[in-house]
């Protein structure tokens, strides 16, 4: 389940980066998603919690792509 959810956010990243379609996509919302995923990933690394690391690192990557795309377009 940990890898499935980030995969399901790839279509949003595709729309923002490739199609440059940002209508209805909230920078504030995705920024908070990115912040929370980053904090959970850092917590996982600090406490050597592999489940948190495997779950949240992919989220950080996909959410960062979306936020960067929103900032660019």
N, C-alpha and C positions, 0 to 999 in steps of 0.2 A: 504494500500500500504506500510505503514511503516514497517510492520512485514513480508511482502511478500519478499522483497528484501534480507534481511538477510537469510531467508529460502533458497533462491535460491543460496546462497554462500555455503551452507552446503556440496554439493557434492565436492567442491574444498577442504574444510576442511577434508572431508572423505578421499579423494585421498592422501592428504599430511600426515595425522595422521595415518590412518589405513593401507593404501596401501604403505605408504612411497614413493610415487611417486612425486618427486619435479621437474622433468624435465619441463622446460618451465614456471615455476612459479617464478616470480620475487620477491625476498625478499625486494628490494627497493620499488617496487610498493605497495606491501601489507603493508609495514611499513608506507608509507605515507597515505594509506587508514586508517590504524589504528590510526595514529596521528590525521588526520582530523576528524574522527568519535569521538575520545576521546575529542577533543576540542569542537565539537558541543554538545556532551553530557554534558560536564562540563558547557558550556554556558547555556544549558537548565536547569540544576540543579540550577545554580546561579540565573537565571531569572525566575525560576518556570514555564518553558515552557514545559508542559506535552507532547505536540506533539514531540518536539525535544528529550525529554528523552525516550519516547516510541520508537521512530524511531532509535536513535543512540546507545542506550545501547545494543540491540541485535547485531548491527553491531560491536561494540567494542568486544563483546564476541567471535563472529565467527572469526573476523579478528585477534584477539589475538591468537586463536587456530592455525590459519594458520601460523602466524609469528613464534610462538613457534615451530611448526612443521618444518618450514623451517630452523630455527636455529639448531634444533636437528638432522635433516637428511640432 
